[in-house]
């Protein structure tokens, strides 16, 4: 039952029956990673797709100057890489554990064989993947219509939504990252993020911490504007 519950947390498998989940579990390989350990590197041969059991992962690309451009942060239940199954392309980015992390790895070849042998699982998985594509398109459209400051606030709100917990009337976001990593995520400079964080701190809305951010006034952050 515990094994089934682990898979049930993963949105890709949410519609599967207990018997179908058991078939998936039969090809799963549990793996553990220490903080700051790479799971795979950009351009390397793709052998498996991963799901976060617990912990936190960041994915990023590196440009010709060695600068990181963060693509995403991934929490429990998330799948990566998003290009995932059904193609032979190499890993599109580097994935790194930013805290102690446990993953479930599914070898691509074994999964594809299971899909061919069990069409009912394949149909359910494809339906979920279609929804994921629509979700990513909506996020991209939302970001392209915002300036840098608004993107920064939207990113903080998304962190609070995905990783925040109530903490004495405030929202504690335990996602350790530097201002440079923040900047890499929203496509701007560290100086711009410094100014944004300092302004929010002056207004008593947010307090940066070593483990992430403490949002004192979530409603004020939702309506905050630099204009």
C-alpha positions as CSV (number, residue, x, y, z in Angstrom):
1,X,0.0,0.0,0.0
2,X,2.8,2.4,0.8
3,X,4.4,1.8,-2.6
4,X,1.1,2.5,-4.3
5,X,0.7,5.8,-2.3
6,X,4.2,6.9,-3.5
7,X,3.1,6.5,-7.1
8,X,-0.3,8.0,-6.4
9,X,1.4,11.3,-5.5
10,X,2.7,11.5,-9.0
11,X,0.3,13.4,-11.3
12,X,1.3,11.3,-14.3
13,X,-0.1,8.2,-12.7
14,X,-3.1,9.7,-10.9
15,X,-5.7,7.8,-13.0
16,X,-4.2,4.4,-12.8
17,X,-5.8,1.5,-11.0
18,X,-4.0,-0.4,-8.2
19,X,-3.0,-3.2,-10.7
20,X,-1.7,-0.6,-13.2
21,X,0.3,1.1,-10.4
22,X,1.8,-2.2,-9.4
23,X,3.0,-2.7,-13.0
24,X,4.7,0.7,-12.9
25,X,6.3,0.0,-9.5
26,X,7.8,-3.2,-10.8
27,X,10.2,-1.1,-13.0
28,X,10.9,1.7,-10.5
29,X,14.4,2.2,-9.2
30,X,14.5,4.3,-5.9
31,X,17.6,6.6,-5.7
32,X,18.9,9.0,-3.1
33,X,21.0,12.1,-3.6
34,X,22.9,14.4,-1.3
35,X,22.6,18.2,-1.4
36,X,24.3,19.8,-4.5
37,X,24.6,16.4,-6.3
38,X,23.9,16.3,-10.0
39,X,21.3,13.7,-11.1
40,X,22.3,14.2,-14.8
41,X,24.0,16.8,-16.9
42,X,22.8,18.7,-20.0
43,X,23.5,16.8,-23.2
44,X,24.2,13.4,-21.6
45,X,22.4,10.3,-22.9
46,X,18.9,10.0,-21.5
47,X,18.4,6.7,-19.7
48,X,15.6,7.3,-17.3
49,X,12.9,9.8,-16.3
50,X,12.7,10.8,-12.6
51,X,10.0,11.7,-10.1
52,X,10.6,13.5,-6.9
53,X,9.6,11.4,-3.9
54,X,10.8,14.1,-1.4
55,X,13.3,16.9,-1.5
56,X,13.9,19.6,-4.1
57,X,15.5,19.7,-7.5
58,X,16.6,22.6,-9.7
59,X,17.1,22.2,-13.5
60,X,19.3,24.6,-15.4
61,X,21.1,25.2,-18.7
62,X,24.6,26.6,-19.0
63,X,25.5,29.2,-21.7
64,X,28.8,29.6,-23.5
65,X,30.1,31.8,-20.7
66,X,29.4,29.3,-18.0
67,X,26.4,31.2,-16.6
68,X,23.4,29.2,-15.2
69,X,19.9,29.8,-16.6
70,X,17.5,28.1,-14.2
71,X,14.6,26.3,-15.9
72,X,12.6,25.0,-13.0
73,X,12.4,24.0,-9.3
74,X,10.8,20.6,-8.8
75,X,9.1,19.3,-5.7
76,X,7.4,16.0,-4.5
77,X,5.4,14.4,-7.3
78,X,7.1,16.4,-10.1
79,X,8.5,14.6,-13.2
80,X,11.7,15.6,-14.9
81,X,12.9,16.1,-17.6
82,X,9.6,17.3,-19.1
83,X,10.7,16.0,-22.5
84,X,10.6,12.7,-20.7
85,X,9.5,9.5,-22.4
86,X,8.9,8.7,-26.1
87,X,12.0,10.3,-27.6
88,X,15.7,9.6,-27.9
89,X,16.9,13.2,-27.3
90,X,19.7,13.7,-24.7
91,X,18.9,15.4,-21.3
92,X,17.9,19.0,-22.2
93,X,19.3,20.5,-19.0
94,X,21.3,19.7,-15.8
95,X,19.4,18.5,-12.8
96,X,20.8,19.1,-9.3
97,X,19.5,18.2,-5.8
98,X,19.5,21.4,-3.7
99,X,18.7,19.5,-0.5
100,X,18.7,15.8,0.5
101,X,16.4,14.2,-2.1
102,X,14.9,10.8,-2.8
103,X,13.8,10.1,-6.4
104,X,12.0,7.4,-8.2
105,X,13.8,6.5,-11.5
106,X,11.9,4.8,-14.4
107,X,14.2,3.5,-17.2
108,X,12.9,4.7,-20.5
109,X,13.2,1.4,-22.3
110,X,11.3,-0.5,-19.6
111,X,8.6,2.1,-19.5
112,X,8.1,2.1,-23.3
113,X,7.8,-1.7,-23.3
114,X,5.2,-1.4,-20.6
115,X,3.2,1.1,-22.6
116,X,3.2,-1.1,-25.7
117,X,2.1,-4.1,-23.7
118,X,-0.6,-2.2,-21.7
119,X,-2.4,0.3,-23.9
120,X,-4.8,1.3,-21.1
121,X,-1.9,2.7,-19.1
122,X,-0.5,4.5,-22.2
123,X,-3.8,6.3,-22.9
124,X,-4.2,7.5,-19.3
125,X,-0.6,8.7,-19.2
126,X,-0.9,10.6,-22.5
127,X,-4.0,12.4,-21.3
128,X,-2.1,13.7,-18.3
129,X,0.9,14.7,-20.5
130,X,-1.5,16.7,-22.7
131,X,-2.7,18.6,-19.7
132,X,0.8,19.3,-18.7
133,X,1.6,20.8,-22.1
134,X,-1.4,23.2,-21.8
135,X,-0.3,24.2,-18.3
136,X,3.2,25.0,-19.5
137,X,1.9,27.1,-22.5
138,X,-0.3,29.1,-20.1
139,X,2.7,29.8,-17.8
140,X,4.8,30.9,-20.8
141,X,2.0,33.3,-22.0
142,X,1.7,34.7,-18.5
143,X,5.4,35.4,-18.1
144,X,5.8,37.0,-21.6
145,X,3.3,39.7,-20.6
146,X,5.1,40.8,-17.5
147,X,8.0,43.1,-16.8
148,X,11.0,42.0,-14.7
149,X,9.6,43.3,-11.3
150,X,6.2,41.6,-11.9
151,X,8.0,38.4,-12.9
152,X,9.9,38.5,-9.7
153,X,6.7,38.9,-7.6
154,X,4.9,36.2,-9.6
155,X,7.9,33.8,-8.9
156,X,7.7,34.5,-5.2
157,X,3.9,33.9,-5.2
158,X,4.5,30.6,-7.1
159,X,7.1,29.5,-4.6
160,X,4.6,30.3,-1.8
161,X,1.9,28.4,-3.5
162,X,4.1,25.3,-4.2
163,X,6.4,25.2,-1.1
164,X,5.0,27.6,1.5
165,X,3.8,26.6,4.9
166,X,1.9,28.6,7.6
167,X,4.4,29.9,10.2
168,X,3.0,32.1,12.9
169,X,0.7,34.0,10.6
170,X,3.3,34.3,7.9
171,X,4.2,32.0,5.0
172,X,7.5,30.2,5.2
173,X,9.0,29.2,1.9
174,X,11.9,26.8,2.5
175,X,13.6,26.8,-0.9
176,X,17.2,27.8,-0.3
177,X,18.5,29.9,-3.2
178,X,20.8,32.8,-3.8
179,X,19.7,36.1,-5.5
180,X,21.7,35.0,-8.5
181,X,19.7,31.8,-8.8
182,X,16.5,33.9,-8.4
183,X,17.7,36.2,-11.2
184,X,18.6,33.2,-13.4
185,X,15.1,31.8,-13.0
186,X,13.2,35.0,-14.1
187,X,15.8,36.1,-16.7
188,X,17.3,39.2,-15.1
189,X,20.3,40.4,-13.2
190,X,21.2,39.8,-9.6
191,X,21.2,43.6,-9.0
192,X,17.5,43.8,-10.1
193,X,16.6,41.0,-7.7
194,X,18.5,42.7,-4.9
195,X,16.5,45.8,-5.4
196,X,13.2,43.9,-5.5
197,X,14.0,41.9,-2.3
198,X,15.2,45.0,-0.5
199,X,12.1,47.0,-1.4
200,X,9.8,44.2,-0.2
201,X,11.8,44.0,3.0
202,X,11.5,47.7,3.6
203,X,7.8,47.5,3.2
204,X,7.6,44.7,5.7
205,X,6.2,42.2,3.2
206,X,9.0,39.7,3.0
207,X,12.2,38.7,4.8
208,X,14.9,36.7,3.1
209,X,16.3,33.9,5.1
210,X,19.1,31.3,4.7
211,X,16.5,28.6,4.1
212,X,14.4,30.7,1.7
213,X,11.9,33.5,2.4
214,X,9.5,34.4,5.1
215,X,6.5,36.3,3.6
216,X,5.0,38.4,6.4
217,X,2.1,39.7,4.4
218,X,1.0,37.4,1.6
219,X,-2.0,39.5,0.6
220,X,0.2,42.6,0.2
221,X,2.6,40.6,-2.0
222,X,-0.3,39.5,-4.2
223,X,-1.3,43.2,-4.8
224,X,2.2,44.7,-4.7
225,X,3.2,47.0,-7.6
226,X,6.4,48.9,-8.1
227,X,4.6,51.5,-10.4
